[in-house]
Amino acid sequence: MTTKKKSKFREYVEIVVTALILALIVRALIIQSYHIPSGSMEKTLLPGDFLFANKFIYGAKVPFVDLWLPKVRDPKPGDIVIFKWPGDRKTDYIKRCIAVEGQTVELKGMHLFINGVEKPERYTYYDPKYNGRDFGPYTVPKGYILVLGDNRNNSADSRYWGPLDKKLLRGEALFLYFSVDLDKHWIRFSRIGDIIR
């Protein structure tokens, strides 16, 4: 008994289709690429940075159905998170988680207080071109986190549109895989491969 041999064309089509399906699964559930369009996370992330994000850590949403994979852990203060902006639930935003449910936050000038205790922040930048905005005291409700941009004087964040529903989280930033200086039109080689903290 002889088996019919597949044509080379069909073999190539099967390989390409399999690769596309695997790529879509990886992108939807495991890791995804994002780029930074604005300066709200300076100096941690710069406009022109491209990064990969871990999508499954907070529980990835399965495309086209109302189903979520189990989370590895909840977000914690200090995580740099990617989420859908609550204003339209479509636009990707990236900010730093400052507080989780039950914590009380207050921002006075350049000083952040969590539950009444000042928390030193090594990553913040206060752009002198903009005025800052004090905030709180505010207690984060159940099922939400509070997110702020590292560039505190130039960031549309939870101070303006409220706490972030954890259902809008899409992942945690991992590392930069590419970076280009948008003013000089040149690659920032020194940033490529940087772990995001």
Steps between C-alpha positions, in 0.01 A plus 500: 500500500642836400429833665446806288793739534417861589599764249777740602255789472256337746784428745606866491142619548457270802826626653404865450146450636633313806756773566231771471269318741781454753600868464141611562473280809829636638394860428153456650593311814873515580706795375425811298690795359415860591655837416525819705351804322523762778718625784269408791739226623828692462775429593412131545349472151562748219298586190626263230559205735361162392439236766369152561236440767411185692128451428423196713632624837172677593280253308474543123165553330418235241418679171139515374346349817436623853756261650818564697795272569600460867733772626849428634469786751330833562678824410711645778634851565796570274378288206494679165167394353339515157123546498204620299428863585169517694386795286446290186609147605694474171814714521807338655657695788808426709551629856647390832283332763534716811243342731261205515155453652471614860808726492464875556701724269597864535729700272633833632737673262782253441411281799290183479332360811350151523287439811651816650863390455722679249620267225830592332483483120826471305323484160296822496576800282346844544512685168540870586301603190180378666326558833450205731172395656453396863264212563314334786482368754314232302432137592512257207173300475473121471576367152704807402857632504636854485741583217721806444747598231866524602507847341268635770459849355407372153278195538126438458451233766286395799516853641281610209282201403490297823615153602560226242269199486723190508286354219660756266856375564674348199847420632819600674788668315806273467786644294584731210569327171551818296526876554524793262559867580206667324674841489835379365351216291765265633498169687572513874722192505578540872132444595443181302461202732444712813283333765211730594475579872 
